[in-house]
Amino acid sequence: MYRFLLVILLGVTLLTGGCGGDDSNRQAPFMVNADGVSTFDLNQLRNQLNTFPIGSLTALEEEGLLMMREEEKLAHDVYTTLYAQHGLAIFSNIASSELTHTEAVLALLERYQLNDPVTNNAVGSFSNSEFTYLYTVLTESGAISLLEGLYVGAQVEELDIYDLMRLSEDIVDNPDVELVYNNLLKGSRNHLRAFYSQILNNHGTYRPQYISQALFDEIVNSPIERG
């Protein structure tokens, strides 16, 4: 279980996807500001999800939802901690965005009556010990300097992109889940652009850890994606 996390456990030390079609009724209420910070309007999202029939989930789809619930919380918790350490607004802004991302996944868990793995909303608290480990390693690495914190931000967004692409392309067959995942992908690409811009502003260089260099270049050299 949670096999998608194995890639980060091996490497943590150191474009696809639209909005689910052209029909506006099939697009999630997803908002993007001028800096690329991407959030869900959760009330509208729940209303939108109710326009889809409730299907059935495979065991792998259920596993993916449980994983993404805590993976999006991981992003929120890491950025919250890095903001407290460095005080740079990008961490606070994207942490607020990630809170809506993890709650968007929660909306799917509730819809399919799955038990929520997040039993404690405290920063750094996870049901899966792998996420607890990742939180510790990422925040310790990000505490070294502001630039290292920005590198961690880029890594976390890469991991989200890697996992969401695998889920969307290989696992998911329900349109309501696809809709949420595709918009989470859009948000992660926008956030990767934002972190990379800050890395360059701070005279850093960055090589992708979890996605290909070609995909990374395609993302960071393309405009912010709107809702």
C-alpha positions as CSV (number, residue, x, y, z in Angstrom):
1,M,0.0,0.0,0.0
2,Y,1.1,3.6,-0.7
3,R,3.6,2.4,-3.2
4,F,3.5,5.7,-5.0
5,L,5.5,7.2,-2.1
6,L,8.5,4.9,-2.6
7,V,10.1,7.3,-5.0
8,I,10.5,10.1,-2.5
9,L,11.7,7.7,0.2
10,L,14.6,6.9,-2.1
11,G,15.4,10.5,-3.1
12,V,14.2,12.9,-0.4
13,T,17.6,13.3,1.2
14,L,19.5,15.2,-1.0
15,L,1.8,18.1,-18.8
16,T,-0.5,16.9,-19.1
17,G,-4.1,17.0,-17.8
18,G,-6.9,19.4,-18.5
19,C,-10.0,20.2,-16.5
20,G,-12.0,17.2,-17.6
21,G,-13.5,18.4,-20.8
22,D,-14.9,21.6,-22.5
23,D,-18.3,21.5,-20.8
24,S,-18.2,24.3,-18.2
25,N,-20.5,22.2,-15.9
26,R,-17.6,19.7,-15.7
27,Q,-15.0,22.2,-14.5
28,A,-14.3,22.4,-10.8
29,P,-14.7,25.8,-9.1
30,F,-10.9,26.4,-9.1
31,M,-9.4,29.8,-8.7
32,V,-5.9,31.0,-9.5
33,N,-4.4,34.4,-8.6
34,A,-1.8,36.4,-10.3
35,D,1.0,34.6,-8.5
36,G,-0.3,31.2,-9.5
37,V,-1.6,30.3,-6.0
38,S,-4.5,27.9,-6.8
39,T,-7.4,27.2,-4.5
40,F,-10.7,25.4,-4.6
41,D,-14.0,27.0,-3.5
42,L,-15.0,24.0,-1.4
43,N,-18.7,24.7,-1.2
44,Q,-19.0,25.1,-5.0
45,L,-16.8,22.0,-5.4
46,R,-19.2,19.9,-3.4
47,N,-22.1,21.2,-5.4
48,Q,-20.2,20.4,-8.6
49,L,-19.4,16.9,-7.5
50,N,-23.1,16.3,-6.8
51,T,-23.7,16.7,-10.6
52,F,-21.9,13.4,-11.2
53,P,-23.3,10.0,-10.5
54,I,-21.6,8.1,-7.7
55,G,-19.7,5.3,-9.2
56,S,-17.7,2.5,-7.6
57,L,-14.0,2.7,-6.7
58,T,-11.4,0.0,-7.2
59,A,-9.1,-0.8,-4.3
60,L,-6.3,1.1,-6.1
61,E,-8.6,4.2,-6.5
62,E,-9.4,4.1,-2.8
63,E,-5.7,3.7,-1.9
64,G,-4.9,6.7,-4.1
65,L,-7.5,8.9,-2.5
66,L,-6.2,8.1,1.0
67,M,-2.7,8.8,-0.1
68,M,-3.5,12.1,-1.7
69,R,-5.5,13.3,1.3
70,E,-2.3,13.0,3.4
71,E,0.1,14.0,0.7
72,E,-1.8,17.3,0.2
73,K,-1.8,17.8,4.0
74,L,2.0,17.1,3.9
75,A,2.4,20.0,1.5
76,H,0.3,22.3,3.8
77,D,2.2,21.3,6.9
78,V,5.7,21.6,5.4
79,Y,4.9,25.1,4.0
80,T,3.4,26.2,7.2
81,T,6.6,25.2,9.1
82,L,8.8,26.8,6.5
83,Y,6.9,30.0,6.7
84,A,7.5,30.1,10.4
85,Q,11.2,29.5,9.8
86,H,11.8,31.9,6.9
87,G,8.8,34.3,6.9
88,L,8.6,34.4,3.1
89,A,5.0,35.0,1.9
90,I,5.1,32.2,-0.8
91,F,5.1,29.6,2.0
92,S,2.1,31.0,3.8
93,N,0.2,31.7,0.6
94,I,0.7,28.2,-0.9
95,A,0.1,26.6,2.5
96,S,-3.4,28.2,2.5
97,S,-3.9,26.9,-1.0
98,E,-2.9,23.4,0.0
99,L,-5.4,23.4,2.8
100,T,-8.2,23.7,0.2
101,H,-6.4,20.9,-1.8
102,T,-6.5,18.4,1.0
103,E,-10.1,19.3,1.8
104,A,-11.0,18.8,-1.9
105,V,-9.7,15.2,-1.5
106,L,-11.7,15.0,1.7
107,A,-14.8,15.9,-0.2
108,L,-14.3,12.8,-2.4
109,L,-13.6,10.6,0.7
110,E,-16.9,11.8,2.2
111,R,-18.7,11.3,-1.1
112,Y,-17.5,7.6,-1.3
113,Q,-17.9,7.1,2.5
114,L,-14.2,6.3,3.0
115,N,-12.6,6.7,6.4
116,D,-10.5,9.8,6.6
117,P,-6.9,9.0,7.4
118,V,-6.4,12.5,8.8
119,T,-7.6,12.1,12.4
120,N,-5.5,15.0,13.8
121,N,-5.2,18.3,11.9
122,A,-2.1,19.3,13.9
123,V,0.9,20.2,11.8
124,G,3.2,17.2,11.3
125,S,0.6,14.7,12.4
126,F,-0.2,11.8,10.0
127,S,-1.8,8.4,10.2
128,N,0.8,7.0,7.8
129,S,4.3,6.9,9.4
130,E,5.9,7.5,6.0
131,F,4.3,10.9,5.9
132,T,5.6,11.7,9.4
133,Y,9.1,10.7,8.3
134,L,8.8,12.9,5.1
135,Y,7.6,15.8,7.1
136,T,10.5,15.6,9.4
137,V,13.1,15.2,6.7
138,L,11.7,17.9,4.5
139,T,11.3,20.5,7.2
140,E,14.8,19.8,8.6
141,S,16.3,20.2,5.1
142,G,14.2,23.3,4.4
143,A,15.3,24.9,7.7
144,I,19.0,25.1,6.5
145,S,18.4,28.3,4.5
146,L,15.7,30.1,2.6
147,L,17.0,28.7,-0.7
148,E,16.9,25.2,0.7
149,G,13.4,25.8,1.8
150,L,12.5,26.9,-1.7
151,Y,14.1,23.7,-3.1
152,V,11.9,21.7,-0.7
153,G,8.8,23.5,-2.0
154,A,9.8,22.6,-5.6
155,Q,10.4,18.9,-4.5
156,V,7.0,18.7,-2.8
157,E,5.2,20.0,-5.9
158,E,7.1,17.6,-8.1
159,L,6.1,14.7,-5.9
160,D,2.4,15.8,-6.2
161,I,2.7,16.0,-10.0
162,Y,4.4,12.6,-10.2
163,D,1.7,10.9,-8.1
164,L,-1.2,12.7,-9.6
165,M,-0.1,11.9,-13.1
166,R,0.3,8.2,-12.2
167,L,-3.1,8.1,-10.6
168,S,-4.8,10.0,-13.4
169,E,-3.3,8.1,-16.2
170,D,-3.1,4.5,-14.8
171,I,-5.6,4.2,-12.0
172,V,-8.6,6.5,-12.0
173,D,-11.7,5.9,-14.0
174,N,-14.4,8.0,-12.2
175,P,-15.0,11.4,-13.7
176,D,-15.6,13.1,-10.4
177,V,-12.2,11.9,-9.1
178,E,-10.6,12.8,-12.4
179,L,-12.0,16.3,-12.1
180,V,-10.4,16.9,-8.7
181,Y,-7.1,15.3,-9.6
182,N,-6.8,17.2,-12.9
183,N,-7.3,20.5,-11.0
184,L,-4.9,19.4,-8.3
185,L,-2.4,18.8,-11.1
186,K,-3.0,22.3,-12.4
187,G,-2.4,23.7,-8.9
188,S,0.8,21.7,-8.4
189,R,2.1,22.9,-11.8
190,N,1.3,26.5,-10.9
191,H,3.0,26.1,-7.5
192,L,6.1,24.6,-9.0
193,R,6.3,27.6,-11.3
194,A,6.0,29.9,-8.3
195,F,8.7,28.1,-6.3
196,Y,11.0,27.9,-9.3
197,S,10.6,31.7,-9.9
198,Q,11.6,32.3,-6.3
199,I,14.6,30.0,-6.6
200,L,15.9,32.0,-9.6
201,N,15.2,35.3,-7.7
202,N,17.4,34.0,-4.9
203,H,20.2,33.0,-7.4
204,G,19.6,29.3,-7.0
205,T,19.6,26.5,-9.6
206,Y,17.3,23.5,-9.5
207,R,17.2,20.1,-11.2
208,P,14.0,18.0,-10.9
209,Q,14.0,15.0,-8.6
210,Y,10.8,13.1,-9.5
211,I,9.7,14.2,-13.0
212,S,11.7,14.3,-16.2
213,Q,13.8,17.4,-17.1
214,A,11.7,17.7,-20.2
215,L,8.4,17.9,-18.3
216,F,9.9,20.2,-15.7
217,D,11.1,22.6,-18.4
218,E,7.7,22.5,-20.2
219,I,6.0,23.4,-16.9
220,V,8.2,26.2,-15.7
221,N,8.5,27.8,-19.1
222,S,4.8,27.9,-19.7
223,P,2.3,30.5,-18.4
224,I,0.3,30.2,-15.2
225,E,-2.8,28.0,-15.8
226,R,-6.1,29.6,-14.9
227,G,-9.2,28.0,-13.5
